[in-house]
Amino acid sequence: MNAANLEPLLERAERLLTRLEALLPQPLAAPDWDAAIAWRYRRRAGGHGVLRPVHHLAALRLRDEC
């Protein structure tokens, strides 16, 4: 294959990769650790998970019985 034949193939492959990348999940942003004191792991569709802040905490103390 010479360079003239290779160029259209590379352009087509680049277009295909661009379309495939649009279907992939976007990378997750780092959580803002100052937003909460507790975090919960939530699974997203597709199997990946994300940490979500817990805003309403139960008023439990160490001396409370289970």
PQR file of N, CA, C, O and H, with PARSE charges and radii, in Angstrom:
ATOM      1  N   MET A   1       0.841  -1.177   0.000 -0.4000 1.5000
ATOM      2  CA  MET A   1       0.000   0.000   0.000 -0.0000 2.0000
ATOM      3  C   MET A   1       0.887   1.241   0.000  0.5500 1.7000
ATOM      4  O   MET A   1       1.813   1.351   0.804 -0.5500 1.4000
ATOM      5  N   ASN A   2       0.605   2.159  -0.891 -0.4000 1.5000
ATOM      6  CA  ASN A   2       1.395   3.395  -0.913 -0.0000 2.0000
ATOM      7  C   ASN A   2       0.706   4.474  -0.080  0.5500 1.7000
ATOM      8  O   ASN A   2      -0.412   4.288   0.401 -0.5500 1.4000
ATOM      9  H   ASN A   2      -0.147   2.070  -1.545  0.4000 1.0000
ATOM     10  N   ALA A   3       1.386   5.591   0.078 -0.4000 1.5000
ATOM     11  CA  ALA A   3       0.893   6.670   0.935 -0.0000 2.0000
ATOM     12  C   ALA A   3      -0.421   7.257   0.424  0.5500 1.7000
ATOM     13  O   ALA A   3      -1.260   7.678   1.221 -0.5500 1.4000
ATOM     14  H   ALA A   3       2.294   5.742  -0.312  0.4000 1.0000
ATOM     15  N   ALA A   4      -0.608   7.291  -0.886 -0.4000 1.5000
ATOM     16  CA  ALA A   4      -1.848   7.834  -1.456 -0.0000 2.0000
ATOM     17  C   ALA A   4      -3.048   6.975  -1.079  0.5500 1.7000
ATOM     18  O   ALA A   4      -4.136   7.503  -0.846 -0.5500 1.4000
ATOM     19  H   ALA A   4       0.073   6.949  -1.534  0.4000 1.0000
ATOM     20  N   ASN A   5      -2.867   5.678  -1.016 -0.4000 1.5000
ATOM     21  CA  ASN A   5      -3.967   4.777  -0.644 -0.0000 2.0000
ATOM     22  C   ASN A   5      -4.169   4.734   0.876  0.5500 1.7000
ATOM     23  O   ASN A   5      -5.271   4.471   1.356 -0.5500 1.4000
ATOM     24  H   ASN A   5      -1.984   5.249  -1.206  0.4000 1.0000
ATOM     25  N   LEU A   6      -3.120   4.989   1.604 -0.4000 1.5000
ATOM     26  CA  LEU A   6      -3.192   4.909   3.054 -0.0000 2.0000
ATOM     27  C   LEU A   6      -3.921   6.109   3.674  0.5500 1.7000
ATOM     28  O   LEU A   6      -4.580   5.963   4.703 -0.5500 1.4000
ATOM     29  H   LEU A   6      -2.225   5.202   1.214  0.4000 1.0000
ATOM     30  N   GLU A   7      -3.811   7.264   3.071 -0.4000 1.5000
ATOM     31  CA  GLU A   7      -4.413   8.483   3.624 -0.0000 2.0000
ATOM     32  C   GLU A   7      -5.937   8.383   3.781  0.5500 1.7000
ATOM     33  O   GLU A   7      -6.442   8.718   4.852 -0.5500 1.4000
ATOM     34  H   GLU A   7      -3.276   7.383   2.235  0.4000 1.0000
ATOM     35  N   PRO A   8      -6.693   7.939   2.767 -0.5600 1.5000
ATOM     36  CA  PRO A   8      -8.153   7.816   2.965  0.2800 2.0000
ATOM     37  C   PRO A   8      -8.518   6.800   4.051  0.5500 1.7000
ATOM     38  O   PRO A   8      -9.491   6.986   4.782 -0.5500 1.4000
ATOM     39  N   LEU A   9      -7.735   5.733   4.148 -0.4000 1.5000
ATOM     40  CA  LEU A   9      -7.996   4.743   5.177 -0.0000 2.0000
ATOM     41  C   LEU A   9      -7.781   5.337   6.570  0.5500 1.7000
ATOM     42  O   LEU A   9      -8.576   5.092   7.476 -0.5500 1.4000
ATOM     43  H   LEU A   9      -6.944   5.582   3.555  0.4000 1.0000
ATOM     44  N   LEU A  10      -6.724   6.108   6.743 -0.4000 1.5000
ATOM     45  CA  LEU A  10      -6.460   6.747   8.028 -0.0000 2.0000
ATOM     46  C   LEU A  10      -7.534   7.773   8.379  0.5500 1.7000
ATOM     47  O   LEU A  10      -7.933   7.880   9.539 -0.5500 1.4000
ATOM     48  H   LEU A  10      -6.078   6.308   6.006  0.4000 1.0000
ATOM     49  N   GLU A  11      -7.998   8.523   7.394 -0.4000 1.5000
ATOM     50  CA  GLU A  11      -9.067   9.500   7.642 -0.0000 2.0000
ATOM     51  C   GLU A  11     -10.355   8.805   8.064  0.5500 1.7000
ATOM     52  O   GLU A  11     -11.045   9.264   8.974 -0.5500 1.4000
ATOM     53  H   GLU A  11      -7.674   8.436   6.452  0.4000 1.0000
ATOM     54  N   ARG A  12     -10.676   7.701   7.403 -0.4000 1.5000
ATOM     55  CA  ARG A  12     -11.886   6.947   7.753 -0.0000 2.0000
ATOM     56  C   ARG A  12     -11.761   6.346   9.160  0.5500 1.7000
ATOM     57  O   ARG A  12     -12.717   6.369   9.935 -0.5500 1.4000
ATOM     58  H   ARG A  12     -10.115   7.328   6.664  0.4000 1.0000
ATOM     59  N   ALA A  13     -10.595   5.817   9.480 -0.4000 1.5000
ATOM     60  CA  ALA A  13     -10.369   5.254  10.814 -0.0000 2.0000
ATOM     61  C   ALA A  13     -10.497   6.343  11.875  0.5500 1.7000
ATOM     62  O   ALA A  13     -11.056   6.096  12.943 -0.5500 1.4000
ATOM     63  H   ALA A  13      -9.818   5.798   8.850  0.4000 1.0000
ATOM     64  N   GLU A  14      -9.992   7.535  11.600 -0.4000 1.5000
ATOM     65  CA  GLU A  14     -10.093   8.653  12.557 -0.0000 2.0000
ATOM     66  C   GLU A  14     -11.553   9.039  12.779  0.5500 1.7000
ATOM     67  O   GLU A  14     -11.947   9.297  13.917 -0.5500 1.4000
ATOM     68  H   GLU A  14      -9.538   7.735  10.732  0.4000 1.0000
ATOM     69  N   ARG A  15     -12.360   9.084  11.731 -0.4000 1.5000
ATOM     70  CA  ARG A  15     -13.791   9.393  11.876 -0.0000 2.0000
ATOM     71  C   ARG A  15     -14.497   8.323  12.701  0.5500 1.7000
ATOM     72  O   ARG A  15     -15.348   8.634  13.534 -0.5500 1.4000
ATOM     73  H   ARG A  15     -12.040   8.874  10.807  0.4000 1.0000
ATOM     74  N   LEU A  16     -14.142   7.062  12.465 -0.4000 1.5000
ATOM     75  CA  LEU A  16     -14.744   5.966  13.214 -0.0000 2.0000
ATOM     76  C   LEU A  16     -14.382   6.062  14.696  0.5500 1.7000
ATOM     77  O   LEU A  16     -15.247   5.881  15.553 -0.5500 1.4000
ATOM     78  H   LEU A  16     -13.450   6.810  11.788  0.4000 1.0000
ATOM     79  N   LEU A  17     -13.135   6.340  15.001 -0.4000 1.5000
ATOM     80  CA  LEU A  17     -12.717   6.485  16.395 -0.0000 2.0000
ATOM     81  C   LEU A  17     -13.421   7.656  17.073  0.5500 1.7000
ATOM     82  O   LEU A  17     -13.789   7.562  18.243 -0.5500 1.4000
ATOM     83  H   LEU A  17     -12.433   6.487  14.304  0.4000 1.0000
ATOM     84  N   THR A  18     -13.607   8.734  16.364 -0.4000 1.5000
ATOM     85  CA  THR A  18     -14.309   9.890  16.925 -0.0000 2.0000
ATOM     86  C   THR A  18     -15.745   9.516  17.283  0.5500 1.7000
ATOM     87  O   THR A  18     -16.244   9.919  18.334 -0.5500 1.4000
ATOM     88  H   THR A  18     -13.308   8.810  15.413  0.4000 1.0000
ATOM     89  N   ARG A  19     -16.405   8.761  16.431 -0.4000 1.5000
ATOM     90  CA  ARG A  19     -17.779   8.336  16.707 -0.0000 2.0000
ATOM     91  C   ARG A  19     -17.840   7.360  17.879  0.5500 1.7000
ATOM     92  O   ARG A  19     -18.755   7.426  18.699 -0.5500 1.4000
ATOM     93  H   ARG A  19     -16.000   8.434  15.578  0.4000 1.0000
ATOM     94  N   LEU A  20     -16.872   6.461  17.956 -0.4000 1.5000
ATOM     95  CA  LEU A  20     -16.844   5.501  19.058 -0.0000 2.0000
ATOM     96  C   LEU A  20     -16.568   6.188  20.396  0.5500 1.7000
ATOM     97  O   LEU A  20     -17.165   5.827  21.410 -0.5500 1.4000
ATOM     98  H   LEU A  20     -16.128   6.407  17.290  0.4000 1.0000
ATOM     99  N   GLU A  21     -15.680   7.161  20.406 -0.4000 1.5000
ATOM    100  CA  GLU A  21     -15.365   7.878  21.639 -0.0000 2.0000
ATOM    101  C   GLU A  21     -16.578   8.623  22.181  0.5500 1.7000
ATOM    102  O   GLU A  21     -16.701   8.801  23.393 -0.5500 1.4000
ATOM    103  H   GLU A  21     -15.195   7.454  19.582  0.4000 1.0000
ATOM    104  N   ALA A  22     -17.472   9.059  21.304 -0.4000 1.5000
ATOM    105  CA  ALA A  22     -18.681   9.759  21.747 -0.0000 2.0000
ATOM    106  C   ALA A  22     -19.613   8.817  22.513  0.5500 1.7000
ATOM    107  O   ALA A  22     -20.426   9.280  23.314 -0.5500 1.4000
ATOM    108  H   ALA A  22     -17.372   8.914  20.320  0.4000 1.0000
ATOM    109  N   LEU A  23     -19.510   7.516  22.285 -0.4000 1.5000
ATOM    110  CA  LEU A  23     -20.368   6.544  22.959 -0.0000 2.0000
ATOM    111  C   LEU A  23     -19.823   6.121  24.322  0.5500 1.7000
ATOM    112  O   LEU A  23     -20.570   5.589  25.143 -0.5500 1.4000
ATOM    113  H   LEU A  23     -18.850   7.140  21.635  0.4000 1.0000
ATOM    114  N   LEU A  24     -18.556   6.344  24.569 -0.4000 1.5000
ATOM    115  CA  LEU A  24     -17.936   5.936  25.825 -0.0000 2.0000
ATOM    116  C   LEU A  24     -18.336   6.872  26.955  0.5500 1.7000
ATOM    117  O   LEU A  24     -18.582   8.056  26.723 -0.5500 1.4000
ATOM    118  H   LEU A  24     -17.949   6.777  23.902  0.4000 1.0000
ATOM    119  N   PRO A  25     -18.405   6.345  28.195 -0.5600 1.5000
ATOM    120  CA  PRO A  25     -18.724   7.229  29.317  0.2800 2.0000
ATOM    121  C   PRO A  25     -17.614   8.256  29.520  0.5500 1.7000
ATOM    122  O   PRO A  25     -16.438   7.981  29.282 -0.5500 1.4000
ATOM    123  N   GLN A  26     -18.011   9.434  29.960 -0.4000 1.5000
ATOM    124  CA  GLN A  26     -17.045  10.502  30.210 -0.0000 2.0000
ATOM    125  C   GLN A  26     -16.271  10.193  31.488  0.5500 1.7000
ATOM    126  O   GLN A  26     -16.813   9.577  32.405 -0.5500 1.4000
ATOM    127  H   GLN A  26     -18.967   9.657  30.153  0.4000 1.0000
ATOM    128  N   PRO A  27     -15.024  10.611  31.554 -0.5600 1.5000
ATOM    129  CA  PRO A  27     -14.258  10.371  32.780  0.2800 2.0000
ATOM    130  C   PRO A  27     -14.884  11.096  33.969  0.5500 1.7000
ATOM    131  O   PRO A  27     -15.439  12.187  33.835 -0.5500 1.4000
ATOM    132  N   LEU A  28     -14.781  10.471  35.109 -0.4000 1.5000
ATOM    133  CA  LEU A  28     -15.366  11.044  36.316 -0.0000 2.0000
ATOM    134  C   LEU A  28     -14.454  12.120  36.886  0.5500 1.7000
ATOM    135  O   LEU A  28     -13.229  12.001  36.861 -0.5500 1.4000
ATOM    136  H   LEU A  28     -14.331   9.585  35.218  0.4000 1.0000
ATOM    137  N   ALA A  29     -15.067  13.150  37.390 -0.4000 1.5000
ATOM    138  CA  ALA A  29     -14.306  14.215  38.043 -0.0000 2.0000
ATOM    139  C   ALA A  29     -13.985  13.777  39.472  0.5500 1.7000
ATOM    140  O   ALA A  29     -14.729  12.998  40.068 -0.5500 1.4000
ATOM    141  H   ALA A  29     -16.062  13.247  37.411  0.4000 1.0000
ATOM    142  N   ALA A  30     -12.907  14.266  40.004 -0.4000 1.5000
ATOM    143  CA  ALA A  30     -12.553  13.976  41.395 -0.0000 2.0000
ATOM    144  C   ALA A  30     -13.582  14.609  42.312  0.5500 1.7000
ATOM    145  O   ALA A  30     -14.007  15.740  42.076 -0.5500 1.4000
ATOM    146  H   ALA A  30     -12.303  14.899  39.520  0.4000 1.0000
ATOM    147  N   PRO A  31     -13.994  13.887  43.368 -0.5600 1.5000
ATOM    148  CA  PRO A  31     -14.979  14.466  44.287  0.2800 2.0000
ATOM    149  C   PRO A  31     -14.397  15.642  45.059  0.5500 1.7000
ATOM    150  O   PRO A  31     -13.189  15.718  45.286 -0.5500 1.4000
ATOM    151  N   ASP A  32     -15.266  16.546  45.454 -0.4000 1.5000
ATOM    152  CA  ASP A  32     -14.884  17.664  46.312 -0.0000 2.0000
ATOM    153  C   ASP A  32     -14.953  17.158  47.747  0.5500 1.7000
ATOM    154  O   ASP A  32     -16.030  17.122  48.342 -0.5500 1.4000
ATOM    155  H   ASP A  32     -16.247  16.484  45.270  0.4000 1.0000
ATOM    156  N   TRP A  33     -13.820  16.771  48.303 -0.4000 1.5000
ATOM    157  CA  TRP A  33     -13.786  16.143  49.621 -0.0000 2.0000
ATOM    158  C   TRP A  33     -14.273  17.087  50.723  0.5500 1.7000
ATOM    159  O   TRP A  33     -14.631  16.624  51.805 -0.5500 1.4000
ATOM    160  H   TRP A  33     -12.945  16.800  47.820  0.4000 1.0000
ATOM    161  N   ASP A  34     -14.292  18.371  50.476 -0.4000 1.5000
ATOM    162  CA  ASP A  34     -14.781  19.322  51.466 -0.0000 2.0000
ATOM    163  C   ASP A  34     -16.304  19.486  51.424  0.5500 1.7000
ATOM    164  O   ASP A  34     -16.865  20.192  52.262 -0.5500 1.4000
ATOM    165  H   ASP A  34     -14.001  18.747  49.597  0.4000 1.0000
ATOM    166  N   ALA A  35     -16.971  18.856  50.478 -0.4000 1.5000
ATOM    167  CA  ALA A  35     -18.415  19.008  50.320 -0.0000 2.0000
ATOM    168  C   ALA A  35     -19.205  18.234  51.372  0.5500 1.7000
ATOM    169  O   ALA A  35     -20.364  18.560  51.631 -0.5500 1.4000
ATOM    170  H   ALA A  35     -16.514  18.282  49.797  0.4000 1.0000
ATOM    171  N   ALA A  36     -18.597  17.213  51.986 -0.4000 1.5000
ATOM    172  CA  ALA A  36     -19.316  16.410  52.979 -0.0000 2.0000
ATOM    173  C   ALA A  36     -18.302  15.691  53.859  0.5500 1.7000
ATOM    174  O   ALA A  36     -17.111  15.642  53.555 -0.5500 1.4000
ATOM    175  H   ALA A  36     -17.655  16.949  51.776  0.4000 1.0000
ATOM    176  N   ILE A  37     -18.810  15.130  54.970 -0.4000 1.5000
ATOM    177  CA  ILE A  37     -17.924  14.345  55.837 -0.0000 2.0000
ATOM    178  C   ILE A  37     -18.128  12.849  55.629  0.5500 1.7000
ATOM    179  O   ILE A  37     -17.348  12.037  56.125 -0.5500 1.4000
ATOM    180  H   ILE A  37     -19.778  15.170  55.217  0.4000 1.0000
ATOM    181  N   ALA A  38     -19.177  12.487  54.897 -0.4000 1.5000
ATOM    182  CA  ALA A  38     -19.443  11.083  54.599 -0.0000 2.0000
ATOM    183  C   ALA A  38     -19.727  10.939  53.106  0.5500 1.7000
ATOM    184  O   ALA A  38     -20.252  11.849  52.465 -0.5500 1.4000
ATOM    185  H   ALA A  38     -19.811  13.147  54.494  0.4000 1.0000
ATOM    186  N   TRP A  39     -19.368   9.779  52.572 -0.4000 1.5000
ATOM    187  CA  TRP A  39     -19.544   9.525  51.141 -0.0000 2.0000
ATOM    188  C   TRP A  39     -20.159   8.146  50.943  0.5500 1.7000
ATOM    189  O   TRP A  39     -19.962   7.241  51.754 -0.5500 1.4000
ATOM    190  H   TRP A  39     -18.941   9.039  53.093  0.4000 1.0000
ATOM    191  N   ARG A  40     -20.896   8.000  49.867 -0.4000 1.5000
ATOM    192  CA  ARG A  40     -21.540   6.738  49.526 -0.0000 2.0000
ATOM    193  C   ARG A  40     -21.178   6.383  48.083  0.5500 1.7000
ATOM    194  O   ARG A  40     -21.208   7.228  47.189 -0.5500 1.4000
ATOM    195  H   ARG A  40     -21.056   8.734  49.208  0.4000 1.0000
ATOM    196  N   TYR A  41     -20.837   5.113  47.884 -0.4000 1.5000
ATOM    197  CA  TYR A  41     -20.511   4.640  46.538 -0.0000 2.0000
ATOM    198  C   TYR A  41     -21.798   4.233  45.848  0.5500 1.7000
ATOM    199  O   TYR A  41     -22.556   3.416  46.371 -0.5500 1.4000
ATOM    200  H   TYR A  41     -20.813   4.426  48.610  0.4000 1.0000
ATOM    201  N   ARG A  42     -22.048   4.793  44.686 -0.4000 1.5000
ATOM    202  CA  ARG A  42     -23.236   4.469  43.902 -0.0000 2.0000
ATOM    203  C   ARG A  42     -22.805   3.921  42.554  0.5500 1.7000
ATOM    204  O   ARG A  42     -21.987   4.521  41.856 -0.5500 1.4000
ATOM    205  H   ARG A  42     -21.432   5.457  44.261  0.4000 1.0000
ATOM    206  N   ARG A  43     -23.363   2.781  42.201 -0.4000 1.5000
ATOM    207  CA  ARG A  43     -23.043   2.182  40.916 -0.0000 2.0000
ATOM    208  C   ARG A  43     -23.857   2.859  39.811  0.5500 1.7000
ATOM    209  O   ARG A  43     -25.063   3.070  39.942 -0.5500 1.4000
ATOM    210  H   ARG A  43     -24.028   2.294  42.768  0.4000 1.0000
ATOM    211  N   ARG A  44     -23.180   3.184  38.747 -0.4000 1.5000
ATOM    212  CA  ARG A  44     -23.845   3.790  37.592 -0.0000 2.0000
ATOM    213  C   ARG A  44     -24.173   2.713  36.582  0.5500 1.7000
ATOM    214  O   ARG A  44     -23.635   1.607  36.648 -0.5500 1.4000
ATOM    215  H   ARG A  44     -22.200   3.012  38.641  0.4000 1.0000
ATOM    216  N   ALA A  45     -25.050   3.026  35.653 -0.4000 1.5000
ATOM    217  CA  ALA A  45     -25.337   2.108  34.559 -0.0000 2.0000
ATOM    218  C   ALA A  45     -24.034   1.880  33.805  0.5500 1.7000
ATOM    219  O   ALA A  45     -23.297   2.827  33.532 -0.5500 1.4000
ATOM    220  H   ALA A  45     -25.487   3.924  35.599  0.4000 1.0000
ATOM    221  N   GLY A  46     -23.756   0.663  33.480 -0.4000 1.5000
ATOM    222  CA  GLY A  46     -22.513   0.352  32.804 -0.0000 2.0000
ATOM    223  C   GLY A  46     -21.483  -0.251  33.747  0.5500 1.7000
ATOM    224  O   GLY A  46     -20.389  -0.617  33.317 -0.5500 1.4000
ATOM    225  H   GLY A  46     -24.354  -0.107  33.702  0.4000 1.0000
ATOM    226  N   GLY A  47     -21.823  -0.358  35.034 -0.4000 1.5000
ATOM    227  CA  GLY A  47     -20.956  -1.039  35.970 -0.0000 2.0000
ATOM    228  C   GLY A  47     -19.975  -0.173  36.728  0.5500 1.7000
ATOM    229  O   GLY A  47     -19.438  -0.609  37.746 -0.5500 1.4000
ATOM    230  H   GLY A  47     -22.711  -0.060  35.383  0.4000 1.0000
ATOM    231  N   HIS A  48     -19.727   1.025  36.273 -0.4000 1.5000
ATOM    232  CA  HIS A  48     -18.800   1.900  36.986 -0.0000 2.0000
ATOM    233  C   HIS A  48     -19.543   2.619  38.096  0.5500 1.7000
ATOM    234  O   HIS A  48     -20.757   2.804  38.020 -0.5500 1.4000
ATOM    235  H   HIS A  48     -20.164   1.379  35.446  0.4000 1.0000
ATOM    236  N   GLY A  49     -18.827   3.017  39.108 -0.4000 1.5000
ATOM    237  CA  GLY A  49     -19.463   3.691  40.228 -0.0000 2.0000
ATOM    238  C   GLY A  49     -18.916   5.080  40.430  0.5500 1.7000
ATOM    239  O   GLY A  49     -17.938   5.493  39.808 -0.5500 1.4000
ATOM    240  H   GLY A  49     -17.840   2.867  39.169  0.4000 1.0000
ATOM    241  N   VAL A  50     -19.582   5.789  41.325 -0.4000 1.5000
ATOM    242  CA  VAL A  50     -19.197   7.157  41.626 -0.0000 2.0000
ATOM    243  C   VAL A  50     -19.446   7.407  43.116  0.5500 1.7000
ATOM    244  O   VAL A  50     -20.387   6.860  43.690 -0.5500 1.4000
ATOM    245  H   VAL A  50     -20.376   5.453  41.831  0.4000 1.0000
ATOM    246  N   LEU A  51     -18.618   8.218  43.726 -0.4000 1.5000
ATOM    247  CA  LEU A  51     -18.829   8.607  45.116 -0.0000 2.0000
ATOM    248  C   LEU A  51     -19.770   9.801  45.171  0.5500 1.7000
ATOM    249  O   LEU A  51     -19.575  10.795  44.472 -0.5500 1.4000
ATOM    250  H   LEU A  51     -17.853   8.663  43.259  0.4000 1.0000
ATOM    251  N   ARG A  52     -20.792   9.689  46.013 -0.4000 1.5000
ATOM    252  CA  ARG A  52     -21.752  10.775  46.208 -0.0000 2.0000
ATOM    253  C   ARG A  52     -21.682  11.239  47.661  0.5500 1.7000
ATOM    254  O   ARG A  52     -21.585  10.405  48.561 -0.5500 1.4000
ATOM    255  H   ARG A  52     -20.950   8.881  46.581  0.4000 1.0000
ATOM    256  N   PRO A  53     -21.728  12.543  47.911 -0.5600 1.5000
ATOM    257  CA  PRO A  53     -21.710  13.015  49.298  0.2800 2.0000
ATOM    258  C   PRO A  53     -23.014  12.674  50.012  0.5500 1.7000
ATOM    259  O   PRO A  53     -24.088  12.689  49.410 -0.5500 1.4000
ATOM    260  N   VAL A  54     -22.903  12.367  51.306 -0.4000 1.5000
ATOM    261  CA  VAL A  54     -24.075  12.139  52.152 -0.0000 2.0000
ATOM    262  C   VAL A  54     -24.311  13.439  52.911  0.5500 1.7000
ATOM    263  O   VAL A  54     -23.476  13.859  53.711 -0.5500 1.4000
ATOM    264  H   VAL A  54     -22.031  12.355  51.794  0.4000 1.0000
ATOM    265  N   HIS A  55     -25.450  14.072  52.656 -0.4000 1.5000
ATOM    266  CA  HIS A  55     -25.732  15.376  53.245 -0.0000 2.0000
ATOM    267  C   HIS A  55     -26.512  15.279  54.556  0.5500 1.7000
ATOM    268  O   HIS A  55     -26.386  16.157  55.409 -0.5500 1.4000
ATOM    269  H   HIS A  55     -26.128  13.731  52.006  0.4000 1.0000
ATOM    270  N   HIS A  56     -27.317  14.226  54.731 -0.4000 1.5000
ATOM    271  CA  HIS A  56     -28.139  14.079  55.930 -0.0000 2.0000
ATOM    272  C   HIS A  56     -27.654  12.848  56.694  0.5500 1.7000
ATOM    273  O   HIS A  56     -27.931  11.713  56.308 -0.5500 1.4000
ATOM    274  H   HIS A  56     -27.419  13.512  54.038  0.4000 1.0000
ATOM    275  N   LEU A  57     -26.932  13.090  57.775 -0.4000 1.5000
ATOM    276  CA  LEU A  57     -26.371  12.009  58.568 -0.0000 2.0000
ATOM    277  C   LEU A  57     -27.271  11.700  59.751  0.5500 1.7000
ATOM    278  O   LEU A  57     -27.897  12.592  60.324 -0.5500 1.4000
ATOM    279  H   LEU A  57     -26.707  14.013  58.089  0.4000 1.0000
ATOM    280  N   ALA A  58     -27.328  10.423  60.108 -0.4000 1.5000
ATOM    281  CA  ALA A  58     -28.077  10.025  61.295 -0.0000 2.0000
ATOM    282  C   ALA A  58     -27.289  10.449  62.532  0.5500 1.7000
ATOM    283  O   ALA A  58     -26.058  10.452  62.519 -0.5500 1.4000
ATOM    284  H   ALA A  58     -26.820   9.698  59.643  0.4000 1.0000
ATOM    285  N   ALA A  59     -28.000  10.807  63.596 -0.4000 1.5000
ATOM    286  CA  ALA A  59     -27.351  11.263  64.830 -0.0000 2.0000
ATOM    287  C   ALA A  59     -27.009  10.062  65.700  0.5500 1.7000
ATOM    288  O   ALA A  59     -27.677   9.820  66.706 -0.5500 1.4000
ATOM    289  H   ALA A  59     -29.000  10.805  63.607  0.4000 1.0000
ATOM    290  N   LEU A  60     -25.989   9.312  65.334 -0.4000 1.5000
ATOM    291  CA  LEU A  60     -25.535   8.158  66.109 -0.0000 2.0000
ATOM    292  C   LEU A  60     -24.268   8.524  66.854  0.5500 1.7000
ATOM    293  O   LEU A  60     -23.420   9.268  66.361 -0.5500 1.4000
ATOM    294  H   LEU A  60     -25.446   9.508  64.517  0.4000 1.0000
ATOM    295  N   ARG A  61     -24.164   7.987  68.043 -0.4000 1.5000
ATOM    296  CA  ARG A  61     -22.943   8.176  68.830 -0.0000 2.0000
ATOM    297  C   ARG A  61     -22.325   6.809  69.080  0.5500 1.7000
ATOM    298  O   ARG A  61     -23.006   5.793  68.940 -0.5500 1.4000
ATOM    299  H   ARG A  61     -24.852   7.382  68.444  0.4000 1.0000
ATOM    300  N   LEU A  62     -21.074   6.764  69.441 -0.4000 1.5000
ATOM    301  CA  LEU A  62     -20.403   5.494  69.688 -0.0000 2.0000
ATOM    302  C   LEU A  62     -21.040   4.739  70.850  0.5500 1.7000
ATOM    303  O   LEU A  62     -21.038   3.508  70.852 -0.5500 1.4000
ATOM    304  H   LEU A  62     -20.521   7.589  69.555  0.4000 1.0000
ATOM    305  N   ARG A  63     -21.572   5.430  71.815 -0.4000 1.5000
ATOM    306  CA  ARG A  63     -22.175   4.740  72.973 -0.0000 2.0000
ATOM    307  C   ARG A  63     -23.590   4.237  72.674  0.5500 1.7000
ATOM    308  O   ARG A  63     -24.143   3.493  73.484 -0.5500 1.4000
ATOM    309  H   ARG A  63     -21.574   6.430  71.814  0.4000 1.0000
ATOM    310  N   ASP A  64     -24.192   4.612  71.550 -0.4000 1.5000
ATOM    311  CA  ASP A  64     -25.529   4.126  71.193 -0.0000 2.0000
ATOM    312  C   ASP A  64     -25.486   2.620  70.944  0.5500 1.7000
ATOM    313  O   ASP A  64     -24.536   2.100  70.358 -0.5500 1.4000
ATOM    314  H   ASP A  64     -23.742   5.217  70.892  0.4000 1.0000
ATOM    315  N   GLU A  65     -26.519   1.939  71.395 -0.4000 1.5000
ATOM    316  CA  GLU A  65     -26.600   0.496  71.194 -0.0000 2.0000
ATOM    317  C   GLU A  65     -27.195   0.202  69.831  0.5500 1.7000
ATOM    318  O   GLU A  65     -27.975   0.977  69.278 -0.5500 1.4000
ATOM    319  H   GLU A  65     -27.291   2.361  71.870  0.4000 1.0000
ATOM    320  N   CYS A  66     -26.805  -0.923  69.324 -0.4000 1.5000
ATOM    321  CA  CYS A  66     -27.330  -1.356  68.005 -0.0000 2.0000
ATOM    322  C   CYS A  66     -28.662  -2.038  68.163  0.5500 1.7000
ATOM    323  O   CYS A  66     -29.256  -2.468  67.175 -0.5500 1.4000
ATOM    324  H   CYS A  66     -26.172  -1.553  69.773  0.4000 1.0000
TER
END
